[in-house]
């Protein structure tokens, strides 16, 4: 009977020791986790609060700054374009003050001729054939021909 009690006692003792060791391990791991949490929580929260505050405080002004820089660049580009156009118009004004240039434009665009000159107008024969070759153009009323002319002008 003594051997039986001894085995029972040793098993019970072993279980108790095993339970105490397990409890000690769990307690140590919980203490470590709590130590890590407590060590970082206050500082990390404060740092996160500062970073978020800076981001919020600087986000809108930075967006405005970038937008204004884009607008300035666009206005400078438009100003450069206006300067170039002004220079072109000054050159054109200087050319229009020359009488020879005006005579050349009048001859070229308005078909003016000087007294004593003979003006000739050259007609493309193929274009004349196409106009003459419209079948039935003479049998239709004048307003149909007019409307067809408007339609053909829109297509070209």
C-alpha positions, 0 to 999 in steps of 0.5 A: 500500500505504501508503494501505491500511495507513493506512486499516487503522490508522485503523480500528483506531485508531478502534475502539480509541478507541471501546472506550476511551470505552465502557469509560470510560463503563461505569467511570464509571457503575459508580463512581457506583452504588457511590458511591451504594450505599456512601454510603446503605447503612450509615446507611439500614440503621442507621435501618431497624434503629432504626425497626423496633426502635421499632415492635416495642417500641411495638406491644404496649404500644400495643395493650394501651393501646387495649384497656384504654381500650376496657374502661374506657369499657365499664365506665363505660357499665355503671356509668352504666346501673347507677346509672340502674337503682338510681335507678329501683328507689329510685323504685319502692320509694318508690311501694310504700311508699304505701298508695294505690298498693298499693291501685290495683295490687291492684285493677288486677292482682289484681281486688280489690274493697273490701267493699260493691263489686260486681265485674264481669268483661267477656268479649269476645264474639268470643273466646268464640265462637271457643272455643265454635266449635271443631268436635269439641272435645267428642267428643275425649278430654280430653288431646287438648283439653289438648294442643291448648291447649298448642299454641295457647299456643305459637303465640301 
